[in-house]
Amino acid sequence: RAPSMAVMGSSSSNFPLMAANPPPAPTTPSGVSSVRKARAERTDASQLPAPIECTVEEMAPQLKEVGRTLRQPVRHERSWEERLLAMRKLHALLLGGIARHAGFCRLANAELTQPLAMQLADNRSKCV
């Protein structure tokens, strides 16, 4: 059964509140929906890091290592790769549930606030 259209005012009004069928998504020359293609590029699972689980004892050294890497000045191409790896490691730690540990917020504030602020302030940064 097709969904009914809600109509404002009397039954003779020609202004539906909601269309029964949404308009088609824009397509690229190849015929693939550009919206679907953009979503697939953003959610490509191969780009997501594998979750890294750690204990409460491992939390401080892990966050300190990420912060230390992000604090290093950019001197050469390898520095960018190290920053990217550090950001991916932080992402993996978060996916692994590090934020659930007691004391994470305090430690993250102490170790990562300044390095992440530097990362965001760097207009050339593609790691964020």
N, CA, C and O atoms as a Tinker XYZ file with bonds, in Angstrom:
   512  protein
     1  N      0.841000   -1.174000    0.000000    73     2
     2  CA     0.000000    0.000000    0.000000    64     1     3
     3  C      0.879000    1.226000    0.000000    63     2     4     5
     4  O      1.813000    1.304000    0.797000    81     3
     5  N      0.620000    2.171000   -0.849000    73     3     6
     6  CA     1.402000    3.403000   -0.968000    64     5     7
     7  C      1.106000    4.312000    0.209000    63     6     8     9
     8  O     -0.036000    4.380000    0.663000    81     7
     9  N      2.148000    5.034000    0.726000    73     7    10
    10  CA     1.913000    5.940000    1.844000    64     9    11
    11  C      1.025000    7.091000    1.406000    63    10    12    13
    12  O      1.139000    7.595000    0.289000    81    11
    13  N      0.135000    7.498000    2.307000    73    11    14
    14  CA    -0.753000    8.618000    1.991000    64    13    15
    15  C     -0.010000    9.922000    2.184000    63    14    16    17
    16  O      0.969000    9.988000    2.928000    81    15
    17  N     -0.476000   10.952000    1.516000    73    15    18
    18  CA     0.147000   12.266000    1.616000    64    17    19
    19  C     -0.676000   13.114000    2.567000    63    18    20    21
    20  O     -1.894000   13.213000    2.417000    81    19
    21  N     -0.012000   13.735000    3.557000    73    19    22
    22  CA    -0.689000   14.639000    4.472000    64    21    23
    23  C     -0.891000   15.961000    3.766000    63    22    24    25
    24  O      0.012000   16.452000    3.089000    81    23
    25  N     -2.058000   16.538000    3.918000    73    23    26
    26  CA    -2.380000   17.766000    3.209000    64    25    27
    27  C     -2.801000   18.823000    4.211000    63    26    28    29
    28  O     -3.553000   18.550000    5.147000    81    27
    29  N     -2.298000   20.046000    4.000000    73    27    30
    30  CA    -2.673000   21.166000    4.857000    64    29    31
    31  C     -4.062000   21.651000    4.467000    63    30    32    33
    32  O     -4.436000   21.619000    3.295000    81    31
    33  N     -4.823000   22.101000    5.463000    73    31    34
    34  CA    -6.122000   22.737000    5.177000    64    33    35
    35  C     -7.140000   21.732000    4.704000    63    34    36    37
    36  O     -7.196000   20.608000    5.203000    81    35
    37  N     -7.953000   22.136000    3.735000    73    35    38
    38  CA    -9.040000   21.294000    3.256000    64    37    39
    39  C     -8.507000   20.175000    2.372000    63    38    40    41
    40  O     -7.337000   20.166000    1.989000    81    39
    41  N     -9.368000   19.256000    2.063000    73    39    42
    42  CA    -8.980000   18.122000    1.235000    64    41    43
    43  C     -8.742000   18.524000   -0.213000    63    42    44    45
    44  O     -8.191000   17.740000   -0.985000    81    43
    45  N     -9.154000   19.747000   -0.601000    73    43    46
    46  CA    -8.949000   20.177000   -1.976000    64    45    47
    47  C     -7.624000   20.914000   -2.171000    63    46    48    49
    48  O     -7.334000   21.366000   -3.279000    81    47
    49  N     -6.799000   21.046000   -1.095000    73    47    50
    50  CA    -5.523000   21.742000   -1.189000    64    49    51
    51  C     -4.536000   20.940000   -2.024000    63    50    52    53
    52  O     -4.546000   19.710000   -1.990000    81    51
    53  N     -3.679000   21.636000   -2.778000    73    51    54
    54  CA    -2.688000   20.967000   -3.627000    64    53    55
    55  C     -1.281000   21.037000   -3.049000    63    54    56    57
    56  O     -0.316000   20.838000   -3.787000    81    55
    57  N     -1.130000   21.312000   -1.763000    73    55    58
    58  CA     0.187000   21.472000   -1.141000    64    57    59
    59  C      0.429000   20.375000   -0.126000    63    58    60    61
    60  O      0.068000   20.531000    1.041000    81    59
    61  N      1.031000   19.269000   -0.537000    73    59    62
    62  CA     1.300000   18.188000    0.417000    64    61    63
    63  C      2.425000   18.575000    1.378000    63    62    64    65
    64  O      3.360000   19.282000    1.002000    81    63
    65  N      2.321000   18.105000    2.613000    73    63    66
    66  CA     3.373000   18.342000    3.600000    64    65    67
    67  C      4.577000   17.446000    3.337000    63    66    68    69
    68  O      5.713000   17.849000    3.587000    81    67
    69  N      4.343000   16.242000    2.838000    73    67    70
    70  CA     5.433000   15.305000    2.609000    64    69    71
    71  C      5.161000   14.568000    1.305000    63    70    72    73
    72  O      4.069000   14.039000    1.098000    81    71
    73  N      6.134000   14.537000    0.450000    73    71    74
    74  CA     5.977000   13.836000   -0.820000    64    73    75
    75  C      5.990000   12.341000   -0.593000    63    74    76    77
    76  O      6.684000   11.846000    0.295000    81    75
    77  N      5.230000   11.626000   -1.387000    73    75    78
    78  CA     5.173000   10.180000   -1.258000    64    77    79
    79  C      6.482000    9.533000   -1.685000    63    78    80    81
    80  O      6.912000    8.557000   -1.070000    81    79
    81  N      7.117000   10.051000   -2.712000    73    79    82
    82  CA     8.376000    9.495000   -3.201000    64    81    83
    83  C      9.426000   10.596000   -3.222000    63    82    84    85
    84  O      9.195000   11.645000   -3.825000    81    83
    85  N     10.594000   10.384000   -2.568000    73    83    86
    86  CA    11.637000   11.415000   -2.590000    64    85    87
    87  C     12.218000   11.546000   -3.992000    63    86    88    89
    88  O     12.168000   10.595000   -4.773000    81    87
    89  N     12.769000   12.711000   -4.318000    73    87    90
    90  CA    13.366000   12.883000   -5.639000    64    89    91
    91  C     14.587000   11.978000   -5.785000    63    90    92    93
    92  O     15.241000   11.666000   -4.790000    81    91
    93  N     14.903000   11.553000   -7.001000    73    91    94
    94  CA    16.062000   10.666000   -7.185000    64    93    95
    95  C     17.361000   11.381000   -6.855000    63    94    96    97
    96  O     17.490000   12.592000   -7.034000    81    95
    97  N     18.335000   10.592000   -6.362000    73    95    98
    98  CA    19.647000   11.150000   -6.020000    64    97    99
    99  C     20.371000   11.554000   -7.293000    63    98   100   101
   100  O     20.200000   10.911000   -8.329000    81    99
   101  N     21.182000   12.616000   -7.233000    73    99   102
   102  CA    21.947000   13.007000   -8.415000    64   101   103
   103  C     22.906000   11.891000   -8.809000    63   102   104   105
   104  O     23.426000   11.176000   -7.952000    81   103
   105  N     23.133000   11.747000  -10.092000    73   103   106
   106  CA    24.014000   10.681000  -10.547000    64   105   107
   107  C     25.208000   11.246000  -11.283000    63   106   108   109
   108  O     25.177000   12.364000  -11.797000    81   107
   109  N     26.250000   10.458000  -11.322000    73   107   110
   110  CA    27.458000   10.816000  -12.059000    64   109   111
   111  C     27.298000   10.304000  -13.483000    63   110   112   113
   112  O     26.362000    9.552000  -13.755000    81   111
   113  N     28.183000   10.688000  -14.401000    73   111   114
   114  CA    28.087000   10.192000  -15.776000    64   113   115
   115  C     28.066000    8.668000  -15.870000    63   114   116   117
   116  O     27.477000    8.118000  -16.801000    81   115
   117  N     28.689000    7.988000  -14.933000    73   115   118
   118  CA    28.710000    6.524000  -14.986000    64   117   119
   119  C     27.403000    5.911000  -14.511000    63   118   120   121
   120  O     27.220000    4.696000  -14.587000    81   119
   121  N     26.477000    6.759000  -14.012000    73   119   122
   122  CA    25.189000    6.273000  -13.561000    64   121   123
   123  C     25.156000    5.918000  -12.089000    63   122   124   125
   124  O     24.092000    5.556000  -11.586000    81   123
   125  N     26.259000    6.002000  -11.378000    73   123   126
   126  CA    26.315000    5.688000   -9.958000    64   125   127
   127  C     25.889000    6.930000   -9.183000    63   126   128   129
   128  O     26.312000    8.041000   -9.500000    81   127
   129  N     25.071000    6.742000   -8.194000    73   127   130
   130  CA    24.616000    7.860000   -7.385000    64   129   131
   131  C     25.809000    8.537000   -6.738000    63   130   132   133
   132  O     26.610000    7.885000   -6.067000    81   131
   133  N     25.933000    9.853000   -6.938000    73   131   134
   134  CA    27.068000   10.576000   -6.352000    64   133   135
   135  C     26.977000   10.601000   -4.840000    63   134   136   137
   136  O     28.010000   10.621000   -4.169000    81   135
   137  N     25.779000   10.600000   -4.281000    73   135   138
   138  CA    25.611000   10.572000   -2.825000    64   137   139
   139  C     26.108000    9.244000   -2.279000    63   138   140   141
   140  O     26.837000    9.203000   -1.288000    81   139
   141  N     25.704000    8.147000   -2.939000    73   139   142
   142  CA    26.132000    6.819000   -2.501000    64   141   143
   143  C     27.636000    6.668000   -2.626000    63   142   144   145
   144  O     28.274000    6.077000   -1.754000    81   143
   145  N     28.213000    7.195000   -3.703000    73   143   146
   146  CA    29.658000    7.097000   -3.923000    64   145   147
   147  C     30.410000    7.869000   -2.840000    63   146   148   149
   148  O     31.420000    7.388000   -2.327000    81   147
   149  N     29.923000    9.070000   -2.486000    73   147   150
   150  CA    30.575000    9.868000   -1.451000    64   149   151
   151  C     30.498000    9.168000   -0.104000    63   150   152   153
   152  O     31.471000    9.168000    0.650000    81   151
   153  N     29.343000    8.565000    0.208000    73   151   154
   154  CA    29.209000    7.840000    1.472000    64   153   155
   155  C     30.162000    6.654000    1.522000    63   154   156   157
   156  O     30.771000    6.389000    2.558000    81   155
   157  N     30.294000    5.948000    0.423000    73   155   158
   158  CA    31.185000    4.780000    0.378000    64   157   159
   159  C     32.624000    5.199000    0.594000    63   158   160   161
   160  O     33.380000    4.484000    1.252000    81   159
   161  N     33.022000    6.345000    0.052000    73   159   162
   162  CA    34.393000    6.817000    0.235000    64   161   163
   163  C     34.646000    7.197000    1.683000    63   162   164   165
   164  O     35.731000    6.938000    2.205000    81   163
   165  N     33.661000    7.810000    2.349000    73   163   166
   166  CA    33.844000    8.228000    3.739000    64   165   167
   167  C     33.834000    7.062000    4.699000    63   166   168   169
   168  O     34.527000    7.108000    5.715000    81   167
   169  N     33.082000    6.027000    4.419000    73   167   170
   170  CA    32.920000    4.926000    5.360000    64   169   171
   171  C     33.679000    3.682000    4.937000    63   170   172   173
   172  O     33.324000    2.576000    5.344000    81   171
   173  N     34.708000    3.842000    4.134000    73   171   174
   174  CA    35.499000    2.704000    3.698000    64   173   175
   175  C     36.143000    2.054000    4.919000    63   174   176   177
   176  O     36.982000    2.663000    5.583000    81   175
   177  N     35.749000    0.817000    5.212000    73   175   178
   178  CA    36.228000    0.130000    6.411000    64   177   179
   179  C     37.728000   -0.110000    6.381000    63   178   180   181
   180  O     38.348000   -0.253000    7.435000    81   179
   181  N     38.326000   -0.157000    5.195000    73   179   182
   182  CA    39.760000   -0.398000    5.128000    64   181   183
   183  C     40.551000    0.792000    5.662000    63   182   184   185
   184  O     41.729000    0.641000    5.986000    81   183
   185  N     39.938000    1.968000    5.763000    73   183   186
   186  CA    40.621000    3.140000    6.269000    64   185   187
   187  C     40.506000    3.269000    7.785000    63   186   188   189
   188  O     41.256000    4.035000    8.390000    81   187
   189  N     39.595000    2.547000    8.405000    73   187   190
   190  CA    39.445000    2.608000    9.852000    64   189   191
   191  C     40.510000    1.739000   10.513000    63   190   192   193
   192  O     40.756000    0.615000   10.075000    81   191
   193  N     41.143000    2.258000   11.565000    73   191   194
   194  CA    42.151000    1.438000   12.242000    64   193   195
   195  C     41.486000    0.330000   13.057000    63   194   196   197
   196  O     40.340000    0.457000   13.489000    81   195
   197  N     42.212000   -0.731000   13.250000    73   195   198
   198  CA    41.721000   -1.817000   14.096000    64   197   199
   199  C     41.753000   -1.338000   15.547000    63   198   200   201
   200  O     42.725000   -0.706000   15.960000    81   199
   201  N     40.717000   -1.625000   16.321000    73   199   202
   202  CA    40.697000   -1.186000   17.723000    64   201   203
   203  C     41.881000   -1.746000   18.504000    63   202   204   205
   204  O     42.260000   -2.905000   18.337000    81   203
   205  N     42.455000   -0.905000   19.357000    73   203   206
   206  CA    43.540000   -1.327000   20.239000    64   205   207
   207  C     42.999000   -1.270000   21.659000    63   206   208   209
   208  O     42.670000   -0.196000   22.163000    81   207
   209  N     42.910000   -2.415000   22.294000    73   207   210
   210  CA    42.451000   -2.452000   23.678000    64   209   211
   211  C     43.660000   -2.362000   24.589000    63   210   212   213
   212  O     44.701000   -2.961000   24.318000    81   211
   213  N     43.516000   -1.609000   25.671000    73   211   214
   214  CA    44.617000   -1.518000   26.631000    64   213   215
   215  C     44.051000   -1.487000   28.041000    63   214   216   217
   216  O     42.893000   -1.133000   28.262000    81   215
   217  N     44.896000   -1.866000   28.983000    73   215   218
   218  CA    44.508000   -1.875000   30.388000    64   217   219
   219  C     44.724000   -0.486000   30.979000    63   218   220   221
   220  O     45.280000    0.398000   30.327000    81   219
   221  N     44.285000   -0.308000   32.200000    73   219   222
   222  CA    44.472000    0.969000   32.884000    64   221   223
   223  C     45.959000    1.268000   33.031000    63   222   224   225
   224  O     46.374000    2.422000   32.924000    81   223
   225  N     46.762000    0.236000   33.275000    73   223   226
   226  CA    48.203000    0.422000   33.434000    64   225   227
   227  C     48.868000    0.844000   32.124000    63   226   228   229
   228  O     49.852000    1.584000   32.144000    81   227
   229  N     48.353000    0.392000   31.004000    73   227   230
   230  CA    48.924000    0.726000   29.701000    64   229   231
   231  C     48.437000    2.074000   29.167000    63   230   232   233
   232  O     49.012000    2.614000   28.222000    81   231
   233  N     47.382000    2.613000   29.771000    73   231   234
   234  CA    46.767000    3.831000   29.265000    64   233   235
   235  C     47.723000    5.023000   29.276000    63   234   236   237
   236  O     47.853000    5.710000   28.263000    81   235
   237  N     48.384000    5.279000   30.386000    73   235   238
   238  CA    49.273000    6.443000   30.480000    64   237   239
   239  C     50.417000    6.381000   29.471000    63   238   240   241
   240  O     50.642000    7.362000   28.762000    81   239
   241  N     51.151000    5.268000   29.375000    73   239   242
   242  CA    52.233000    5.231000   28.384000    64   241   243
   243  C     51.739000    5.387000   26.944000    63   242   244   245
   244  O     52.405000    6.018000   26.124000    81   243
   245  N     50.588000    4.820000   26.641000    73   243   246
   246  CA    50.042000    4.925000   25.281000    64   245   247
   247  C     49.717000    6.376000   24.935000    63   246   248   249
   248  O     50.094000    6.857000   23.866000    81   247
   249  N     49.016000    7.081000   25.837000    73   247   250
   250  CA    48.647000    8.475000   25.578000    64   249   251
   251  C     49.868000    9.386000   25.573000    63   250   252   253
   252  O     49.926000   10.339000   24.796000    81   251
   253  N     50.852000    9.100000   26.442000    73   251   254
   254  CA    52.078000    9.898000   26.446000    64   253   255
   255  C     52.837000    9.746000   25.137000    63   254   256   257
   256  O     53.388000   10.718000   24.622000    81   255
   257  N     52.868000    8.530000   24.595000    73   255   258
   258  CA    53.555000    8.297000   23.328000    64   257   259
   259  C     52.879000    9.069000   22.190000    63   258   260   261
   260  O     53.562000    9.676000   21.366000    81   259
   261  N     51.552000    9.049000   22.142000    73   259   262
   262  CA    50.830000    9.798000   21.111000    64   261   263
   263  C     51.111000   11.288000   21.266000    63   262   264   265
   264  O     51.392000   11.969000   20.280000    81   263
   265  N     51.039000   11.799000   22.488000    73   263   266
   266  CA    51.300000   13.222000   22.734000    64   265   267
   267  C     52.718000   13.616000   22.368000    63   266   268   269
   268  O     52.932000   14.679000   21.786000    81   267
   269  N     53.682000   12.785000   22.697000    73   267   270
   270  CA    55.090000   13.069000   22.380000    64   269   271
   271  C     55.297000   13.142000   20.869000    63   270   272   273
   272  O     56.007000   14.019000   20.378000    81   271
   273  N     54.685000   12.233000   20.142000    73   271   274
   274  CA    54.819000   12.225000   18.678000    64   273   275
   275  C     54.192000   13.479000   18.068000    63   274   276   277
   276  O     54.766000   14.078000   17.159000    81   275
   277  N     53.034000   13.875000   18.557000    73   275   278
   278  CA    52.352000   15.049000   17.997000    64   277   279
   279  C     53.054000   16.360000   18.360000    63   278   280   281
   280  O     52.891000   17.358000   17.658000    81   279
   281  N     53.829000   16.370000   19.442000    73   279   282
   282  CA    54.551000   17.583000   19.840000    64   281   283
   283  C     55.794000   17.843000   18.990000    63   282   284   285
   284  O     56.286000   18.970000   18.939000    81   283
   285  N     56.298000   16.815000   18.328000    73   283   286
   286  CA    57.533000   16.967000   17.554000    64   285   287
   287  C     57.322000   17.946000   16.404000    63   286   288   289
   288  O     56.286000   17.916000   15.739000    81   287
   289  N     58.309000   18.815000   16.169000    73   287   290
   290  CA    58.180000   19.748000   15.040000    64   289   291
   291  C     58.271000   19.012000   13.709000    63   290   292   293
   292  O     58.909000   17.965000   13.595000    81   291
   293  N     57.621000   19.585000   12.718000    73   291   294
   294  CA    57.646000   18.992000   11.380000    64   293   295
   295  C     58.920000   19.450000   10.687000    63   294   296   297
   296  O     59.078000   20.631000   10.379000    81   295
   297  N     59.820000   18.517000   10.445000    73   295   298
   298  CA    61.091000   18.849000    9.799000    64   297   299
   299  C     61.212000   18.241000    8.409000    63   298   300   301
   300  O     61.883000   18.790000    7.535000    81   299
   301  N     60.566000   17.123000    8.218000    73   299   302
   302  CA    60.689000   16.422000    6.943000    64   301   303
   303  C     59.431000   15.590000    6.715000    63   302   304   305
   304  O     58.549000   15.532000    7.572000    81   303
   305  N     59.358000   14.959000    5.572000    73   303   306
   306  CA    58.177000   14.180000    5.188000    64   305   307
   307  C     57.860000   13.083000    6.202000    63   306   308   309
   308  O     56.692000   12.776000    6.441000    81   307
   309  N     58.876000   12.504000    6.785000    73   307   310
   310  CA    58.649000   11.420000    7.750000    64   309   311
   311  C     57.900000   11.918000    8.987000    63   310   312   313
   312  O     57.160000   11.157000    9.611000    81   311
   313  N     58.086000   13.186000    9.342000    73   311   314
   314  CA    57.368000   13.748000   10.485000    64   313   315
   315  C     55.858000   13.689000   10.262000    63   314   316   317
   316  O     55.094000   13.410000   11.187000    81   315
   317  N     55.436000   13.955000    9.023000    73   315   318
   318  CA    54.010000   13.893000    8.706000    64   317   319
   319  C     53.501000   12.466000    8.851000    63   318   320   321
   320  O     52.407000   12.244000    9.368000    81   319
   321  N     54.278000   11.516000    8.405000    73   319   322
   322  CA    53.878000   10.116000    8.521000    64   321   323
   323  C     53.771000    9.707000    9.979000    63   322   324   325
   324  O     52.855000    8.974000   10.353000    81   323
   325  N     54.703000   10.177000   10.810000    73   323   326
   326  CA    54.661000    9.867000   12.237000    64   325   327
   327  C     53.435000   10.484000   12.890000    63   326   328   329
   328  O     52.794000    9.851000   13.729000    81   327
   329  N     53.100000   11.724000   12.509000    73   327   330
   330  CA    51.900000   12.368000   13.046000    64   329   331
   331  C     50.647000   11.605000   12.645000    63   330   332   333
   332  O     49.754000   11.379000   13.461000    81   331
   333  N     50.594000   11.217000   11.394000    73   331   334
   334  CA    49.446000   10.469000   10.908000    64   333   335
   335  C     49.300000    9.152000   11.670000    63   334   336   337
   336  O     48.196000    8.780000   12.067000    81   335
   337  N     50.401000    8.461000   11.869000    73   335   338
   338  CA    50.358000    7.204000   12.621000    64   337   339
   339  C     49.913000    7.436000   14.067000    63   338   340   341
   340  O     49.168000    6.629000   14.623000    81   339
   341  N     50.363000    8.525000   14.669000    73   339   342
   342  CA    49.960000    8.837000   16.044000    64   341   343
   343  C     48.464000    9.125000   16.121000    63   342   344   345
   344  O     47.791000    8.680000   17.050000    81   343
   345  N     47.944000    9.869000   15.146000    73   343   346
   346  CA    46.512000   10.166000   15.141000    64   345   347
   347  C     45.701000    8.886000   14.909000    63   346   348   349
   348  O     44.646000    8.702000   15.516000    81   347
   349  N     46.184000    8.016000   14.046000    73   347   350
   350  CA    45.488000    6.746000   13.815000    64   349   351
   351  C     45.550000    5.855000   15.061000    63   350   352   353
   352  O     44.593000    5.146000   15.374000    81   351
   353  N     46.677000    5.900000   15.761000    73   351   354
   354  CA    46.792000    5.112000   16.996000    64   353   355
   355  C     45.809000    5.618000   18.040000    63   354   356   357
   356  O     45.163000    4.825000   18.726000    81   355
   357  N     45.694000    6.940000   18.163000    73   355   358
   358  CA    44.729000    7.508000   19.102000    64   357   359
   359  C     43.316000    7.077000   18.723000    63   358   360   361
   360  O     42.524000    6.710000   19.591000    81   359
   361  N     43.000000    7.119000   17.443000    73   359   362
   362  CA    41.688000    6.674000   16.972000    64   361   363
   363  C     41.459000    5.209000   17.331000    63   362   364   365
   364  O     40.383000    4.843000   17.802000    81   363
   365  N     42.463000    4.377000   17.109000    73   363   366
   366  CA    42.353000    2.950000   17.421000    64   365   367
   367  C     42.174000    2.715000   18.918000    63   366   368   369
   368  O     41.405000    1.845000   19.328000    81   367
   369  N     42.884000    3.491000   19.731000    73   367   370
   370  CA    42.726000    3.372000   21.184000    64   369   371
   371  C     41.306000    3.745000   21.609000    63   370   372   373
   372  O     40.711000    3.082000   22.458000    81   371
   373  N     40.772000    4.809000   21.013000    73   371   374
   374  CA    39.405000    5.216000   21.332000    64   373   375
   375  C     38.398000    4.161000   20.883000    63   374   376   377
   376  O     37.430000    3.884000   21.592000    81   375
   377  N     38.619000    3.576000   19.718000    73   375   378
   378  CA    37.740000    2.497000   19.255000    64   377   379
   379  C     37.839000    1.283000   20.171000    63   378   380   381
   380  O     36.871000    0.540000   20.332000    81   379
   381  N     39.010000    1.083000   20.769000    73   379   382
   382  CA    39.225000   -0.046000   21.674000    64   381   383
   383  C     38.657000    0.158000   23.060000    63   382   384   385
   384  O     38.683000   -0.762000   23.877000    81   383
   385  N     38.143000    1.348000   23.345000    73   383   386
   386  CA    37.476000    1.579000   24.622000    64   385   387
   387  C     38.320000    2.231000   25.690000    63   386   388   389
   388  O     37.979000    2.145000   26.870000    81   387
   389  N     39.409000    2.881000   25.320000    73   387   390
   390  CA    40.268000    3.506000   26.320000    64   389   391
   391  C     39.527000    4.576000   27.126000    63   390   392   393
   392  O     39.854000    4.810000   28.290000    81   391
   393  N     38.542000    5.218000   26.520000    73   391   394
   394  CA    37.812000    6.291000   27.202000    64   393   395
   395  C     36.948000    5.779000   28.346000    63   394   396   397
   396  O     36.481000    6.569000   29.166000    81   395
   397  N     36.733000    4.489000   28.414000    73   395   398
   398  CA    35.920000    3.912000   29.497000    64   397   399
   399  C     36.694000    3.765000   30.802000    63   398   400   401
   400  O     36.095000    3.596000   31.864000    81   399
   401  N     38.018000    3.826000   30.729000    73   399   402
   402  CA    38.827000    3.655000   31.932000    64   401   403
   403  C     38.732000    4.878000   32.839000    63   402   404   405
   404  O     38.654000    6.017000   32.377000    81   403
   405  N     38.740000    4.605000   34.143000    73   403   406
   406  CA    38.744000    5.694000   35.112000    64   405   407
   407  C     40.027000    6.496000   34.953000    63   406   408   409
   408  O     41.106000    5.920000   34.816000    81   407
   409  N     39.922000    7.780000   34.969000    73   407   410
   410  CA    41.083000    8.640000   34.858000    64   409   411
   411  C     41.459000    9.006000   33.432000    63   410   412   413
   412  O     42.406000    9.765000   33.224000    81   411
   413  N     40.735000    8.480000   32.442000    73   411   414
   414  CA    41.069000    8.796000   31.050000    64   413   415
   415  C     40.953000   10.290000   30.776000    63   414   416   417
   416  O     41.855000   10.877000   30.179000    81   415
   417  N     39.872000   10.904000   31.197000    73   415   418
   418  CA    39.662000   12.330000   30.900000    64   417   419
   419  C     40.780000   13.187000   31.482000    63   418   420   421
   420  O     41.294000   14.079000   30.807000    81   419
   421  N     41.155000   12.923000   32.725000    73   419   422
   422  CA    42.219000   13.686000   33.372000    64   421   423
   423  C     43.540000   13.503000   32.635000    63   422   424   425
   424  O     44.254000   14.472000   32.376000    81   423
   425  N     43.860000   12.264000   32.302000    73   423   426
   426  CA    45.117000   11.960000   31.623000    64   425   427
   427  C     45.122000   12.509000   30.193000    63   426   428   429
   428  O     46.126000   13.065000   29.747000    81   427
   429  N     44.018000   12.356000   29.481000    73   427   430
   430  CA    43.935000   12.890000   28.120000    64   429   431
   431  C     44.063000   14.409000   28.133000    63   430   432   433
   432  O     44.710000   14.984000   27.259000    81   431
   433  N     43.456000   15.055000   29.109000    73   431   434
   434  CA    43.569000   16.511000   29.230000    64   433   435
   435  C     45.016000   16.917000   29.471000    63   434   436   437
   436  O     45.499000   17.883000   28.880000    81   435
   437  N     45.704000   16.187000   30.332000    73   435   438
   438  CA    47.091000   16.519000   30.660000    64   437   439
   439  C     48.052000   16.222000   29.510000    63   438   440   441
   440  O     48.984000   16.990000   29.274000    81   439
   441  N     47.839000   15.126000   28.799000    73   439   442
   442  CA    48.800000   14.681000   27.783000    64   441   443
   443  C     48.477000   15.106000   26.355000    63   442   444   445
   444  O     49.385000   15.231000   25.534000    81   443
   445  N     47.199000   15.330000   26.043000    73   443   446
   446  CA    46.825000   15.515000   24.645000    64   445   447
   447  C     46.258000   16.884000   24.280000    63   446   448   449
   448  O     46.159000   17.204000   23.095000    81   447
   449  N     45.888000   17.689000   25.253000    73   447   450
   450  CA    45.269000   18.984000   24.931000    64   449   451
   451  C     46.197000   19.841000   24.087000    63   450   452   453
   452  O     45.808000   20.294000   23.010000    81   451
   453  N     47.406000   20.070000   24.554000    73   451   454
   454  CA    48.351000   20.927000   23.826000    64   453   455
   455  C     48.771000   20.322000   22.485000    63   454   456   457
   456  O     48.786000   21.045000   21.489000    81   455
   457  N     49.115000   19.025000   22.409000    73   455   458
   458  CA    49.493000   18.458000   21.106000    64   457   459
   459  C     48.348000   18.475000   20.093000    63   458   460   461
   460  O     48.573000   18.743000   18.913000    81   459
   461  N     47.124000   18.192000   20.541000    73   459   462
   462  CA    45.999000   18.213000   19.609000    64   461   463
   463  C     45.669000   19.633000   19.173000    63   462   464   465
   464  O     45.269000   19.849000   18.029000    81   463
   465  N     45.832000   20.607000   20.070000    73   463   466
   466  CA    45.622000   22.007000   19.701000    64   465   467
   467  C     46.649000   22.435000   18.649000    63   466   468   469
   468  O     46.311000   23.144000   17.702000    81   467
   469  N     47.903000   22.003000   18.817000    73   467   470
   470  CA    48.932000   22.300000   17.811000    64   469   471
   471  C     48.568000   21.655000   16.476000    63   470   472   473
   472  O     48.737000   22.260000   15.417000    81   471
   473  N     48.074000   20.434000   16.538000    73   471   474
   474  CA    47.703000   19.714000   15.321000    64   473   475
   475  C     46.589000   20.458000   14.579000    63   474   476   477
   476  O     46.637000   20.588000   13.356000    81   475
   477  N     45.605000   20.937000   15.306000    73   475   478
   478  CA    44.489000   21.651000   14.683000    64   477   479
   479  C     44.894000   23.020000   14.182000    63   478   480   481
   480  O     44.360000   23.498000   13.180000    81   479
   481  N     45.836000   23.662000   14.869000    73   479   482
   482  CA    46.266000   25.009000   14.468000    64   481   483
   483  C     47.159000   24.988000   13.235000    63   482   484   485
   484  O     47.294000   26.006000   12.555000    81   483
   485  N     47.765000   23.855000   12.938000    73   483   486
   486  CA    48.636000   23.755000   11.780000    64   485   487
   487  C     47.773000   23.676000   10.528000    63   486   488   489
   488  O     47.162000   22.640000   10.262000    81   487
   489  N     47.718000   24.736000    9.772000    73   487   490
   490  CA    46.846000   24.796000    8.596000    64   489   491
   491  C     47.221000   23.785000    7.520000    63   490   492   493
   492  O     46.398000   23.449000    6.669000    81   491
   493  N     48.454000   23.300000    7.552000    73   491   494
   494  CA    48.892000   22.331000    6.547000    64   493   495
   495  C     48.534000   20.909000    6.932000    63   494   496   497
   496  O     48.689000   19.993000    6.125000    81   495
   497  N     48.061000   20.712000    8.142000    73   495   498
   498  CA    47.858000   19.374000    8.661000    64   497   499
   499  C     46.737000   18.642000    7.938000    63   498   500   501
   500  O     45.628000   19.159000    7.798000    81   499
   501  N     47.040000   17.443000    7.486000    73   499   502
   502  CA    46.046000   16.584000    6.876000    64   501   503
   503  C     45.773000   15.383000    7.782000    63   502   504   505
   504  O     45.044000   14.465000    7.406000    81   503
   505  N     46.361000   15.399000    8.967000    73   503   506
   506  CA    46.207000   14.279000    9.893000    64   505   507
   507  C     44.888000   14.348000   10.622000    63   506   508   509
   508  O     44.425000   13.339000   11.154000    81   507
   509  N     44.282000   15.492000   10.659000    73   507   510
   510  CA    43.049000   15.670000   11.444000    64   509   511
   511  C     41.852000   15.396000   10.589000    63   510   512
   512  O     40.720000   15.491000   11.063000    81   511
